[in-house]
Amino acid sequence: MDDNDVLHASPGFDVTQNWNQVQQLLSAYSGLYKIYHAKMRVYKGDHAALHQNYYSPLLNESEENMSINVPKNMVNTFAGFFAGIPAKVNYVPNGQSSNDPLDKKSQAINDWISKTLNDSHYSDIMYEWAKKADIYGRGYAIAYIDKSKDVHFKDLSPENCLIVYDNSLNENPLFAVYFVKLNNSYAGTVFTDDKFYDFNNNTLVGDIPKGEVNPLGKVPVAELPENDERLGMFDDAISAIDKLDKAFSLKFNDYNYFSNAILFLVGFDKLNKMQTENIMRLHVLQPIDENGKAPDTSNGQTIDAKYLAKPQNDQQQEHFLDRVTSQIYQNAQIINLSDPQLGATASGDALGKKLQPMVMLADAKARKMTNAFKQILAIMLTQCNLIDNSEINQIVADTQVKFTPNIPQSLLDESNIVKNLNGIVSTPTLLSYLSNINNVPQELQQILAEKRQNANEYNAANSDDDNDGDYPTNNENGSNSDNGSDKDE
């Protein structure tokens, strides 16, 4: 395992000849497994502050801590921004434009890809795959064949999956392991190019299981790294998040102090049982003696009753909370949708500048995810009966994957851009500036169809057969009027 938590072996390593090392691999992976499990717990709101209670002798109870789930907000915000709009996947043969009509075979391949992805609910899979990479620093996807012999793919967590690469420059996957851990017992499957090997704790010891033929012909797992370092979105913000939780917890406990404030009495005799009970029940202190009379103050004795107030510095606390929260989002390059200043942003240009760091982060992730998705696509295309295996690499290379950031758009600004560029750029380019047009070629076809329909209606309205007689032509009734006034009219 290298510094980026990537597993490597020599290019000639054969796991089937070293079956006993699978158990050693899973045991060594347990440390990383605990780290991944802790990241998911943080995402779900199980923060360190919730496990660090302090007993207060003054209140005779434990102070209650709370967690502010900033990690979940960050991850969900960026996942919705990056993959909230489903990616567009189109096969366009090399040398052709996306606006050109496809030949029969290319169209059939494009239809097969579209159907296979839709059957796997790919938009949801891509969203969850991207979200797992945000949380863990990496996510996995696996291609498989169901009982109906159809090929699908789904996302996997690094808590249940790992890949071992060779240590060549290409880092080709040697094998992958899908596993489930229960206490100290493992069960799962080892995937190689040739076979699948199911295992449990018993079969990990001794001879290798028989295995089943791998119909896909490749290791069916692909990895999506969040970055080369495999750092999750909130990995370097954990300490700041813990401090933020602690600060909010202290503010929350301040309310407890107020509701349990201590009553300070000056000049009173010892309260009897009835007076104590009345204070606890009615929250009112009535300073009278056993005869129903108030304390005597004629001798200059001071009588006073007040609650002890805890010193407060609310302004400094609020400033600290705002600064820490802002710094967490800034370091992660994620915009805080709860920021009141964001709603005050009026122009699209100002909003675009605020979103620029997140756009750059999404562009970098789009490149990573395009590579990972094409690996899965290459595996699934082995089950396409329209092509030979020798064509797969070229088809994958010619497949376009487009991610569209989920940015609020101003239709007025877009329409002004189209007006200003009209006559300068081509019609397909003009239409591409309109965010509500999802399919530019289809929109072009509709525009052409409307133009043909309008031309036909115009020709029909001006043909001799459709003349209603109100405006006679030169040929009507054999001649026109002598002075041509009818024609002028």
JOHU-V181450 format. One record per residue. PHI is phi in radians with two decimals (999 if undefined). BURIAL is I if it has 24 or more other C-alpha atoms within 12 Angstrom, else O. Layout:
PHI & BURIAL
PHI & BURIAL
This chain:
999 & O
-1.52 & O
-1.16 & O
-1.72 & O
1.11 & I
-1.83 & I
-1.54 & I
-2.29 & I
-2.58 & I
-1.16 & O
-1.00 & O
-1.58 & O
-1.19 & O
-2.09 & O
-1.14 & I
-1.20 & I
-1.61 & O
-2.33 & O
-1.06 & I
-1.15 & O
-1.42 & O
-1.13 & I
-1.13 & I
-1.11 & O
-1.11 & I
-1.15 & I
-1.16 & O
-1.21 & O
-1.32 & I
-1.07 & I
-1.12 & O
-1.21 & I
-1.03 & I
-1.12 & O
-1.12 & O
-1.11 & I
-1.12 & O
-1.14 & O
-1.11 & I
-1.17 & I
-1.12 & O
-1.11 & I
-1.04 & I
-1.44 & O
1.75 & I
-1.51 & I
-1.68 & I
-1.08 & I
-1.05 & I
-1.22 & I
-1.89 & O
-2.23 & O
-1.36 & O
-2.13 & O
-1.45 & O
-1.76 & O
-1.09 & O
-1.14 & O
-1.56 & O
1.02 & O
-2.83 & O
-1.48 & O
-1.22 & I
-1.66 & I
-1.68 & I
-2.40 & I
-2.06 & I
-1.79 & I
-1.43 & I
-1.12 & I
-0.98 & I
-1.12 & I
-1.10 & I
-1.10 & I
-1.11 & I
-1.16 & I
-1.10 & I
-1.26 & I
-1.10 & I
-1.18 & I
-1.19 & I
-1.43 & I
-2.11 & I
-1.12 & I
-1.63 & I
-0.97 & I
-1.14 & I
-1.69 & I
-2.08 & I
-2.40 & I
-1.63 & I
-2.20 & I
-0.95 & I
-0.99 & O
1.64 & O
-1.83 & O
-1.57 & O
-1.15 & O
-1.57 & I
-1.38 & O
-1.17 & O
-1.52 & O
-1.26 & O
-1.06 & O
-1.17 & O
-1.08 & I
-1.13 & O
-1.15 & O
-1.13 & I
-1.06 & I
-1.13 & O
-1.14 & I
-1.07 & I
-1.08 & I
-1.15 & O
-1.11 & I
-1.18 & I
-1.16 & O
-1.12 & O
-1.56 & I
0.96 & O
-1.07 & I
-1.11 & I
-1.25 & I
-1.10 & I
-1.11 & I
-1.12 & I
-1.18 & I
-1.09 & I
-1.13 & I
-1.16 & I
-1.09 & I
-1.11 & I
-1.12 & I
-1.35 & I
-1.57 & I
1.66 & I
-2.80 & I
-2.49 & I
-2.16 & I
-2.37 & I
-2.26 & I
-1.67 & I
-2.66 & I
-1.97 & O
-1.49 & O
-1.16 & O
-1.52 & O
1.19 & O
-1.68 & I
-1.63 & I
-2.41 & I
-2.56 & I
-2.61 & I
-1.51 & I
-2.34 & I
-1.66 & I
-1.17 & I
-1.28 & I
-2.25 & I
-2.66 & I
-2.66 & I
-2.22 & I
-1.93 & I
-1.78 & I
-1.38 & I
-1.63 & O
-1.43 & O
-1.14 & O
-1.34 & O
0.88 & O
-1.27 & I
-1.23 & I
-1.48 & I
-2.82 & I
-2.28 & I
-2.25 & I
-1.84 & I
-2.53 & I
-2.17 & I
-1.90 & O
-2.24 & O
1.00 & O
-1.93 & O
-1.83 & O
-2.10 & I
-2.59 & I
2.96 & I
-2.47 & I
-1.76 & I
-1.89 & I
-2.11 & I
-1.12 & I
-1.75 & O
-2.48 & I
-1.93 & I
-2.17 & I
-1.37 & I
-2.56 & I
-2.50 & I
-1.04 & I
-1.29 & O
-1.39 & I
-1.27 & I
-1.83 & O
1.86 & O
-1.28 & O
-1.20 & I
-1.08 & O
-1.09 & O
1.48 & O
-2.11 & O
-1.13 & O
-1.46 & I
-1.20 & I
-1.44 & I
1.31 & I
-2.54 & I
-1.06 & I
-1.46 & I
-2.06 & I
-2.21 & I
-1.84 & I
-1.91 & I
-1.45 & I
-1.13 & I
-2.82 & I
-1.11 & O
-1.45 & O
1.01 & I
-1.62 & I
-1.30 & I
-1.16 & I
-2.00 & I
-1.04 & I
-1.55 & O
-2.00 & I
-1.05 & I
-1.11 & O
-1.17 & I
-1.16 & I
-1.10 & I
-1.15 & I
-1.12 & I
-1.05 & I
-1.14 & I
-1.13 & I
-1.15 & I
-1.12 & I
-1.10 & I
-1.15 & I
-1.13 & O
-1.22 & I
-1.03 & I
-1.14 & O
-1.10 & O
-1.12 & I
-1.16 & O
-1.28 & O
-2.03 & O
-1.07 & O
-1.57 & O
-1.50 & O
-1.78 & O
-1.95 & O
-2.19 & O
1.53 & O
-1.67 & O
-1.25 & O
-1.04 & O
-1.22 & O
-1.45 & O
-1.08 & O
-1.12 & O
-1.12 & O
-1.08 & O
-1.14 & O
-1.13 & O
-1.10 & O
-1.20 & O
-1.55 & O
-1.79 & O
1.02 & O
-2.27 & O
-1.84 & I
-1.93 & I
-1.36 & I
-2.28 & O
-1.61 & O
-1.17 & O
-1.58 & O
1.46 & O
-1.81 & O
-1.29 & O
-1.03 & O
-1.39 & O
-1.96 & O
-1.18 & O
-1.52 & O
1.50 & O
-1.18 & O
-1.48 & O
-2.01 & O
-2.67 & O
-2.50 & O
-2.73 & O
-1.55 & O
-1.35 & O
-1.75 & O
-1.37 & O
-0.98 & O
-2.15 & O
-2.41 & O
-1.09 & O
-1.10 & O
-1.16 & O
-1.08 & O
-1.10 & O
-1.10 & O
-1.10 & O
-1.08 & I
-1.11 & O
-1.15 & O
-1.14 & I
-1.06 & I
-1.09 & I
-1.17 & O
-1.07 & I
-1.19 & I
-1.13 & O
-1.11 & O
-1.47 & I
1.07 & I
-1.99 & I
-1.44 & I
-1.57 & I
-1.19 & I
-1.52 & O
-1.20 & O
-1.06 & O
-1.17 & O
-1.16 & O
-1.19 & O
-1.41 & O
-1.30 & O
-1.60 & O
-1.46 & O
-1.14 & O
-1.17 & O
-1.16 & O
-1.13 & I
-1.09 & O
-1.19 & O
-1.15 & I
-1.49 & I
-0.99 & O
-1.02 & O
-1.25 & I
-1.13 & I
-1.12 & O
-1.13 & I
-1.18 & I
-1.10 & O
-1.14 & O
-1.23 & I
-1.06 & I
-1.15 & O
-1.10 & I
-1.28 & I
-1.08 & I
-1.11 & I
-1.16 & I
-1.14 & I
-1.17 & I
-1.11 & I
-1.16 & I
-1.08 & I
-1.08 & I
-1.20 & I
-1.19 & I
-1.18 & I
-1.14 & I
-1.77 & I
-1.53 & I
-1.44 & O
-1.57 & O
-2.39 & O
-1.63 & O
-1.07 & O
-1.21 & O
-1.60 & O
-1.07 & I
-1.05 & O
-1.22 & O
-1.13 & I
-1.10 & I
-1.13 & O
-1.57 & I
-1.54 & I
-1.65 & I
-2.09 & I
-2.06 & I
-1.77 & I
-1.97 & I
-1.04 & I
-1.46 & O
-1.81 & I
-1.02 & O
-1.95 & O
-1.76 & O
-1.10 & O
-1.15 & O
-1.11 & O
-1.14 & O
-1.14 & O
-1.16 & O
-1.10 & O
-1.11 & I
-1.08 & O
-1.21 & O
-1.65 & O
-1.11 & O
1.58 & O
-1.78 & O
-2.04 & O
-1.25 & O
-1.08 & O
-1.02 & I
-1.18 & O
-1.04 & I
-1.16 & I
-1.18 & I
-1.41 & I
-1.67 & I
-1.21 & I
-1.49 & O
-1.79 & O
-1.54 & O
-2.25 & O
-1.14 & I
-1.01 & O
-1.13 & O
-1.14 & O
-1.08 & I
-1.09 & O
-1.16 & O
-1.10 & O
-1.10 & O
-1.12 & O
-1.15 & O
-1.11 & O
-1.11 & O
-1.13 & O
-1.12 & O
-1.12 & O
-1.12 & O
-1.16 & O
-1.15 & O
-1.13 & O
-1.17 & O
-1.22 & O
-1.85 & O
-1.46 & O
-1.14 & O
-1.19 & O
-1.70 & O
-1.21 & O
-1.60 & O
1.64 & O
-1.22 & O
-2.15 & O
-1.13 & I
-1.47 & I
-1.08 & O
-1.57 & O
-1.30 & O
1.05 & O
1.55 & O
-2.83 & O
-1.72 & O
-1.15 & O
-1.06 & O
-1.65 & O
1.30 & O
-1.17 & O
-1.08 & O
-1.13 & O
-1.11 & O
-1.15 & O
